[in-house]
Amino acid sequence: MKSLKAKFKKNEDWSKSDERLLQAVEQNEPDKVMALIAKKGLCPTKLDGEGKSAFHLCASRGRLDCLEVIIAQGADLNITDGAGFSALHLAAKNGQSECLKRLLQRLAVDCTDTIGRTPLHHAGNIDRSEHQFGDTTRTLHSQRSDRFNMVLSL
């Protein structure tokens, strides 16, 4: 098993173009994201030396327009970051309800991270710290209820 330090050692395949893709997401520039993926053939789920990707950055920072571009380009939405979180977990953890809603159109609400937590667990932690039942938790709870009721009706 690789040590933690070795796991996050700078990816030797990481290029300046990959870095530009991360910057385009950070600056919320969906046209630039599209150009870098389409013209340079970049992979938006490729992890950098810190274990993050452009795709995961979209979800955690609420960059919905960039997320839409990456989804439209056919990214694998089930990929986890270096910490074992999916984009769905990151959107929930960071209270990004619009990204969460978009991801829930394609992903299962009850997927788990590496320690068995669902996005609802992460959303509950953030909403509890704010002493409110937030949009993120409501979105996940309603999605889970809809699927549960669908199963019961079968």
C-alpha positions as CSV (number, residue, x, y, z in Angstrom):
1,M,0.0,0.0,0.0
2,K,1.3,3.4,-0.9
3,S,2.1,5.9,1.8
4,L,0.0,9.0,2.0
5,K,2.9,11.1,0.8
6,A,3.5,8.9,-2.2
7,K,-0.2,8.9,-3.0
8,F,-0.3,12.6,-3.4
9,K,3.2,13.0,-5.0
10,K,2.9,15.4,-7.9
11,N,1.4,13.6,-10.8
12,E,4.1,13.4,-13.4
13,D,1.5,13.6,-16.2
14,W,0.1,16.8,-14.8
15,S,0.7,19.6,-17.4
16,K,0.3,23.4,-17.6
17,S,-2.9,22.8,-19.6
18,D,-4.3,20.8,-16.7
19,E,-3.5,23.6,-14.4
20,R,-5.2,26.1,-16.7
21,L,-8.3,23.9,-16.6
22,L,-8.3,24.1,-12.8
23,Q,-7.9,27.9,-13.0
24,A,-10.7,28.2,-15.6
25,V,-13.1,26.4,-13.1
26,E,-11.8,28.5,-10.2
27,Q,-12.6,31.6,-12.2
28,N,-15.9,30.2,-13.4
29,E,-15.1,30.4,-17.2
30,P,-17.2,27.6,-18.8
31,D,-16.2,28.6,-22.4
32,K,-12.5,28.2,-21.5
33,V,-13.3,24.9,-19.7
34,M,-15.0,23.7,-22.9
35,A,-12.1,24.8,-25.1
36,L,-9.5,23.1,-22.9
37,I,-11.4,19.8,-22.8
38,A,-12.4,19.8,-26.5
39,K,-9.3,21.2,-28.1
40,K,-6.5,20.0,-25.8
41,G,-8.2,16.7,-25.0
42,L,-7.9,17.2,-21.2
43,C,-9.5,14.9,-18.7
44,P,-11.6,17.0,-16.2
45,T,-11.5,14.1,-13.6
46,K,-7.7,13.8,-13.6
47,L,-6.3,14.3,-10.1
48,D,-3.5,16.8,-9.4
49,G,-0.8,16.2,-6.7
50,E,-3.2,17.3,-4.0
51,G,-5.9,14.8,-5.1
52,K,-8.3,17.3,-6.6
53,S,-9.7,17.6,-10.2
54,A,-11.5,20.3,-12.2
55,F,-14.7,18.2,-11.9
56,H,-14.5,18.0,-8.1
57,L,-13.6,21.7,-7.9
58,C,-16.8,22.5,-9.8
59,A,-19.0,20.7,-7.3
60,S,-17.2,21.9,-4.2
61,R,-17.1,25.6,-5.3
62,G,-20.6,25.7,-6.9
63,R,-19.4,26.3,-10.5
64,L,-22.6,25.1,-12.1
65,D,-21.9,26.3,-15.6
66,C,-18.5,24.6,-15.6
67,L,-20.0,21.5,-14.1
68,E,-22.6,21.4,-17.0
69,V,-19.8,21.6,-19.5
70,I,-17.9,18.8,-17.9
71,I,-21.0,16.6,-17.7
72,A,-21.8,17.3,-21.3
73,Q,-18.3,16.2,-22.3
74,G,-19.1,12.8,-20.8
75,A,-17.0,12.8,-17.6
76,D,-17.3,9.8,-15.3
77,L,-19.4,11.2,-12.5
78,N,-18.6,8.4,-10.1
79,I,-14.9,9.3,-9.9
80,T,-13.7,10.2,-6.4
81,D,-11.1,12.7,-5.4
82,G,-7.9,12.0,-3.5
83,A,-9.8,12.0,-0.2
84,G,-12.4,9.5,-1.4
85,F,-15.3,11.9,-2.0
86,S,-17.5,12.0,-5.1
87,A,-18.6,15.3,-6.6
88,L,-22.0,14.6,-5.0
89,H,-20.4,14.4,-1.5
90,L,-18.4,17.6,-2.1
91,A,-21.4,19.5,-3.3
92,A,-23.3,18.4,-0.2
93,K,-20.4,19.0,2.1
94,N,-20.0,22.6,0.8
95,G,-23.7,23.5,0.6
96,Q,-23.7,23.8,-3.2
97,S,-27.4,22.9,-3.7
98,E,-27.6,23.8,-7.4
99,C,-24.7,21.6,-8.3
100,L,-26.1,18.9,-6.0
101,K,-29.5,19.1,-7.8
102,R,-27.7,18.7,-11.2
103,L,-25.6,15.7,-10.0
104,L,-28.6,14.0,-8.5
105,Q,-30.2,13.8,-12.0
106,R,-27.5,11.2,-12.8
107,L,-26.2,9.8,-9.5
108,A,-27.7,7.8,-6.7
109,V,-28.5,9.8,-3.6
110,D,-27.3,7.1,-1.3
111,C,-23.7,6.5,-2.7
112,T,-21.1,6.3,0.1
113,D,-17.6,7.7,0.5
114,T,-14.6,5.7,1.7
115,I,-15.9,5.7,5.3
116,G,-19.5,4.9,4.5
117,R,-21.0,8.3,4.7
118,T,-23.7,9.4,2.2
119,P,-24.0,13.0,0.9
120,L,-26.9,13.4,3.3
121,H,-24.4,12.8,6.2
122,H,-22.2,15.6,4.9
123,A,-25.1,18.0,4.3
124,G,-26.4,17.3,7.8
125,N,-23.0,18.2,9.3
126,I,-22.9,21.6,7.5
127,D,-26.5,22.4,8.1
128,R,-26.2,21.5,11.8
129,S,-23.2,23.8,12.2
130,E,-25.4,26.6,10.8
131,H,-28.3,25.6,13.1
132,Q,-30.7,25.3,10.3
133,F,-32.3,22.7,8.0
134,G,-30.7,24.0,4.8
135,D,-31.4,23.6,1.1
136,T,-28.7,21.0,0.7
137,T,-30.3,18.7,3.3
138,R,-33.8,19.3,2.0
139,T,-32.7,18.5,-1.6
140,L,-31.1,15.2,-0.5
141,H,-33.9,14.3,1.8
142,S,-36.6,14.8,-0.8
143,Q,-34.6,12.9,-3.4
144,R,-34.2,10.0,-1.0
145,S,-37.9,10.1,-0.1
146,D,-38.9,10.1,-3.7
147,R,-36.8,7.0,-4.4
148,F,-38.0,5.3,-1.3
149,N,-41.6,5.9,-2.2
150,M,-41.0,4.6,-5.7
151,V,-39.7,1.3,-4.3
152,L,-42.6,1.0,-2.0
153,S,-45.1,1.4,-4.8
154,L,-43.6,-1.5,-6.8
